Amino acid sequence: MTEKLEHFAGFLPYVQQMMGVECTFGISDREKYIAYLPGKELVLPLKVGDPIKAGSMADKVITGGLQASNLVGKEVFGIPYMGIGIPIKDDNGKVIGSLVGGMPVTVEEDVNLLIARMTDDLKAFQSLIINIVATIQEYAETVNNLCNSAELLKSKMNAVNPIFEVIKDVHLESRVLVLMLLRKKIEDMLPSQKYR
């Protein structure tokens, strides 16, 4: 095992802690697994020294020389899993091994279920917002109608105001006239005294 691969193998428990103990991780050279940590939920039938199987994530990464992630079918290890991996290269850029991980398909299903729930919640929230906006528009229209009615009432009141002024003047004048008539009547009843 090369020094670089040994170095990566030493960090494998930390990678598992960071990514989740339900996941499985392994390190390989170009032919066999040199480190393997089973997960709590995903345990592959694999041990240190086992050769790399065709179709495994380690095989894809070493063969392709590139980072990869995809579903690995149950035909490889008897258990389907979502695999991720990166090639480990020497100082000259030559692939000398791989760092691979796998998460149980149930985690992916849980993530997909969470995404579906969040999508449903967002759709419900969007519908709620649309209803709120429609209600606000209805209230705005009602307020606008009330303002228009108030303006119309104000203009009608302004048109009626001169009539009220005439009635008020007539009322005052009629009071004065009534007082004058009353005075005249009183004077007629009491002819000997004059009131001036």
Sine and cosine of phi, psi and omega as CSV:
sin_phi,cos_phi,sin_psi,cos_psi,sin_omega,cos_omega
0.00,0.00,0.74,-0.67,-0.01,-1.00
-0.96,0.28,0.33,-0.94,-0.03,-1.00
-0.88,0.48,-0.62,0.78,0.00,-1.00
-0.90,0.43,-0.68,0.74,0.01,-1.00
-0.92,0.40,-0.62,0.78,0.06,-1.00
-0.88,0.47,-0.65,0.76,0.02,-1.00
-0.87,0.50,-0.74,0.67,0.03,-1.00
-0.88,0.47,-0.65,0.76,-0.01,-1.00
-0.88,0.48,-0.57,0.82,0.02,-1.00
-0.91,0.41,-0.46,0.89,-0.01,-1.00
-1.00,0.00,-0.11,0.99,-0.08,-1.00
-0.83,0.56,-0.68,0.73,0.03,-1.00
-0.88,0.48,-0.56,0.83,0.01,-1.00
-0.95,0.32,-0.61,0.79,0.06,-1.00
-0.89,0.46,-0.67,0.74,0.00,-1.00
-0.91,0.42,-0.67,0.75,0.05,-1.00
-0.88,0.48,-0.65,0.76,-0.03,-1.00
-0.94,0.35,-0.65,0.76,-0.10,-1.00
-1.00,0.02,-0.37,0.93,0.01,-1.00
0.81,-0.58,0.77,-0.64,-0.07,-1.00
-0.95,0.32,-0.21,0.98,0.06,-1.00
-0.97,0.26,-0.27,0.96,-0.03,-1.00
-1.00,0.00,0.40,-0.92,0.04,-1.00
-0.95,-0.32,0.55,-0.84,-0.02,-1.00
-0.67,-0.74,0.52,-0.86,0.03,-1.00
-0.51,-0.86,0.35,-0.94,0.09,-1.00
-0.78,-0.62,0.67,-0.75,0.00,-1.00
-0.75,-0.67,0.40,-0.92,0.27,-0.96
-1.00,0.00,-0.41,-0.91,-0.07,-1.00
-0.98,0.20,-0.18,0.98,-0.10,-1.00
-0.82,-0.57,-0.52,0.85,-0.13,-0.99
-0.56,-0.83,0.26,-0.97,0.05,-1.00
-0.99,0.14,0.75,-0.66,0.00,-1.00
-0.94,-0.33,-0.18,0.98,0.09,-1.00
-0.43,-0.90,0.60,-0.80,0.03,-1.00
-0.48,-0.88,0.74,-0.67,0.10,-1.00
-0.84,-0.55,0.93,-0.36,0.06,-1.00
-0.94,0.34,0.45,-0.89,0.07,-1.00
-1.00,-0.02,0.15,-0.99,0.04,-1.00
-0.95,0.31,-0.52,0.86,-0.02,-1.00
-0.95,-0.30,-0.37,0.93,0.01,-1.00
-0.84,-0.54,0.93,-0.36,0.04,-1.00
-0.84,-0.54,0.93,-0.37,0.02,-1.00
-1.00,0.04,0.53,-0.85,0.04,-1.00
-0.96,0.26,0.97,0.22,-0.17,-0.98
-0.60,-0.80,0.60,-0.80,0.09,-1.00
-0.61,-0.79,0.33,-0.95,0.01,-1.00
-0.84,0.55,0.72,-0.69,-0.01,-1.00
0.99,-0.17,-0.29,0.96,0.03,-1.00
-0.91,0.41,0.62,-0.79,0.04,-1.00
-0.94,0.34,0.42,-0.91,0.04,-1.00
-0.94,0.33,0.78,-0.63,0.00,-1.00
-1.00,0.05,0.58,-0.81,0.07,-1.00
-0.89,0.46,0.69,-0.72,0.02,-1.00
1.00,0.02,-0.15,0.99,0.03,-1.00
-0.97,0.26,0.21,-0.98,0.00,-1.00
-0.90,0.43,-0.65,0.76,0.03,-1.00
-0.86,0.51,-0.67,0.74,0.03,-1.00
-0.87,0.49,-0.71,0.70,-0.03,-1.00
-0.90,0.43,-0.67,0.74,-0.04,-1.00
-0.94,0.35,-0.70,0.72,-0.01,-1.00
-0.93,0.38,-0.69,0.72,-0.01,-1.00
-0.91,0.41,-0.70,0.71,-0.05,-1.00
-0.99,0.12,-0.41,0.91,-0.02,-1.00
0.95,0.32,0.25,0.97,-0.06,-1.00
-0.75,-0.67,0.35,-0.94,0.12,-0.99
-0.88,0.48,0.59,-0.81,-0.01,-1.00
-0.57,-0.82,0.43,-0.90,0.14,-0.99
-0.42,-0.91,0.77,-0.63,0.05,-1.00
-0.13,-0.99,0.13,-0.99,0.03,-1.00
-0.96,0.26,0.78,-0.63,0.07,-1.00
-0.97,-0.23,0.84,-0.54,-0.07,-1.00
-0.94,0.33,0.28,-0.96,-0.06,-1.00
-0.94,0.35,-0.20,0.98,0.02,-1.00
-0.92,0.39,-0.34,0.94,-0.03,-1.00
-0.99,0.16,-0.82,0.57,-0.04,-1.00
-0.86,-0.51,0.07,1.00,-0.01,-1.00
1.00,0.04,-0.08,1.00,-0.01,-1.00
-0.70,-0.71,0.82,-0.57,0.08,-1.00
-0.96,0.29,0.58,-0.82,0.04,-1.00
-0.45,-0.90,0.34,-0.94,0.08,-1.00
-1.00,-0.02,0.91,-0.42,-0.08,-1.00
-0.98,-0.20,0.54,-0.84,0.12,-0.99
-0.70,-0.71,0.48,-0.88,0.01,-1.00
-0.21,-0.98,0.42,-0.91,0.09,-1.00
-0.72,-0.69,0.54,-0.84,0.07,-1.00
-0.97,0.23,0.55,-0.84,0.14,-0.99
-0.97,-0.23,0.80,-0.60,-0.09,-1.00
-0.88,-0.47,0.47,-0.88,0.07,-1.00
-0.99,0.17,-0.06,-1.00,-0.06,-1.00
-0.91,0.42,-0.31,0.95,0.02,-1.00
-1.00,-0.06,0.00,1.00,0.01,-1.00
1.00,0.02,0.11,0.99,0.02,-1.00
-0.99,0.11,0.70,-0.71,0.02,-1.00
-0.93,0.36,0.85,-0.53,0.01,-1.00
-0.91,-0.40,-0.12,0.99,0.00,-1.00
0.08,-1.00,-0.30,-0.95,-0.03,-1.00
-0.52,-0.85,0.47,-0.88,0.20,-0.98
-0.92,-0.39,0.89,-0.45,-0.08,-1.00
-0.80,-0.60,0.44,-0.90,0.05,-1.00
-0.60,-0.80,0.37,-0.93,0.05,-1.00
-0.61,-0.80,0.65,-0.76,0.09,-1.00
-0.88,-0.47,0.57,-0.82,-0.02,-1.00
-0.87,0.49,0.55,-0.84,0.01,-1.00
-0.87,0.50,-0.45,0.89,0.02,-1.00
-0.89,0.46,-0.56,0.83,0.05,-1.00
-0.91,0.42,-0.70,0.71,0.04,-1.00
-0.89,0.46,-0.66,0.75,0.03,-1.00
-0.90,0.44,-0.64,0.77,0.05,-1.00
-0.88,0.47,-0.69,0.73,0.03,-1.00
-0.89,0.46,-0.70,0.71,0.02,-1.00
-0.89,0.45,-0.63,0.78,0.05,-1.00
-0.90,0.43,-0.68,0.74,0.04,-1.00
-0.89,0.46,-0.67,0.74,0.03,-1.00
-0.89,0.45,-0.67,0.74,0.02,-1.00
-0.89,0.45,-0.68,0.73,0.03,-1.00
-0.90,0.44,-0.68,0.73,0.01,-1.00
-0.90,0.44,-0.62,0.79,0.04,-1.00
-0.90,0.44,-0.70,0.72,0.05,-1.00
-0.88,0.48,-0.69,0.73,0.02,-1.00
-0.89,0.45,-0.65,0.76,0.02,-1.00
-0.91,0.41,-0.62,0.79,0.05,-1.00
-0.90,0.43,-0.67,0.74,0.03,-1.00
-0.90,0.43,-0.65,0.76,0.03,-1.00
-0.90,0.43,-0.66,0.75,0.04,-1.00
-0.88,0.47,-0.68,0.74,0.03,-1.00
-0.89,0.46,-0.67,0.74,0.03,-1.00
-0.88,0.47,-0.70,0.71,0.02,-1.00
-0.88,0.47,-0.67,0.74,0.02,-1.00
-0.87,0.49,-0.68,0.74,0.03,-1.00
-0.90,0.43,-0.66,0.75,0.02,-1.00
-0.89,0.45,-0.70,0.71,0.01,-1.00
-0.88,0.47,-0.67,0.74,0.02,-1.00
-0.89,0.45,-0.66,0.75,0.03,-1.00
-0.90,0.43,-0.68,0.73,0.03,-1.00
-0.88,0.47,-0.65,0.76,0.03,-1.00
-0.90,0.44,-0.64,0.77,0.05,-1.00
-0.89,0.45,-0.71,0.71,0.03,-1.00
-0.89,0.47,-0.66,0.75,0.01,-1.00
-0.88,0.47,-0.66,0.75,0.03,-1.00
-0.91,0.42,-0.65,0.76,0.03,-1.00
-0.89,0.45,-0.71,0.70,0.03,-1.00
-0.89,0.46,-0.66,0.75,0.03,-1.00
-0.88,0.48,-0.69,0.73,0.03,-1.00
-0.89,0.45,-0.66,0.75,0.04,-1.00
-0.89,0.45,-0.66,0.75,0.04,-1.00
-0.89,0.45,-0.68,0.73,0.03,-1.00
-0.89,0.45,-0.66,0.75,0.03,-1.00
-0.90,0.43,-0.65,0.76,0.02,-1.00
-0.90,0.44,-0.66,0.75,0.03,-1.00
-0.90,0.43,-0.66,0.75,0.03,-1.00
-0.90,0.43,-0.70,0.72,0.03,-1.00
-0.88,0.47,-0.66,0.75,0.02,-1.00
-0.89,0.47,-0.69,0.72,-0.01,-1.00
-0.92,0.40,-0.59,0.81,0.05,-1.00
-0.93,0.37,-0.63,0.78,0.05,-1.00
-0.90,0.44,-0.64,0.77,0.04,-1.00
-0.89,0.45,-0.57,0.82,0.03,-1.00
-0.95,0.31,-0.52,0.85,-0.04,-1.00
-0.99,0.12,-0.42,0.91,-0.05,-1.00
-0.79,0.61,-0.71,0.70,0.03,-1.00
-0.87,0.49,-0.57,0.82,0.03,-1.00
-0.91,0.42,-0.68,0.73,0.06,-1.00
-0.87,0.49,-0.63,0.78,0.02,-1.00
-0.90,0.44,-0.66,0.75,0.02,-1.00
-0.90,0.44,-0.71,0.70,0.00,-1.00
-0.87,0.49,-0.67,0.74,0.01,-1.00
-0.89,0.46,-0.70,0.72,0.02,-1.00
-0.90,0.44,-0.70,0.72,0.01,-1.00
-0.88,0.47,-0.65,0.76,0.01,-1.00
-0.87,0.49,-0.74,0.68,0.02,-1.00
-0.89,0.46,-0.70,0.72,0.00,-1.00
-0.91,0.42,-0.62,0.78,0.01,-1.00
-0.92,0.38,-0.54,0.84,0.07,-1.00
-0.91,0.42,-0.69,0.72,0.03,-1.00
-0.89,0.45,-0.68,0.73,0.01,-1.00
-0.89,0.45,-0.68,0.73,0.02,-1.00
-0.88,0.47,-0.68,0.73,0.02,-1.00
-0.89,0.45,-0.64,0.76,0.02,-1.00
-0.91,0.41,-0.67,0.74,0.02,-1.00
-0.91,0.41,-0.64,0.77,0.03,-1.00
-0.90,0.44,-0.68,0.74,0.05,-1.00
-0.87,0.50,-0.72,0.70,-0.01,-1.00
-0.87,0.50,-0.69,0.72,-0.01,-1.00
-0.89,0.46,-0.69,0.73,0.00,-1.00
-0.91,0.42,-0.67,0.74,0.02,-1.00
-0.88,0.47,-0.61,0.79,0.01,-1.00
-0.93,0.37,-0.55,0.83,-0.01,-1.00
-0.97,0.24,-0.49,0.87,0.00,-1.00
-0.87,-0.49,0.99,0.15,-0.11,-0.99
-0.95,0.31,-0.42,0.91,-0.08,-1.00
-0.97,0.24,-0.40,0.92,-0.02,-1.00
-0.93,-0.38,0.67,-0.75,0.00,-1.00
-0.93,-0.37,0.72,-0.69,0.04,-1.00
-0.94,-0.34,0.81,-0.58,0.02,-1.00
-0.74,-0.67,0.00,0.00,0.00,0.00
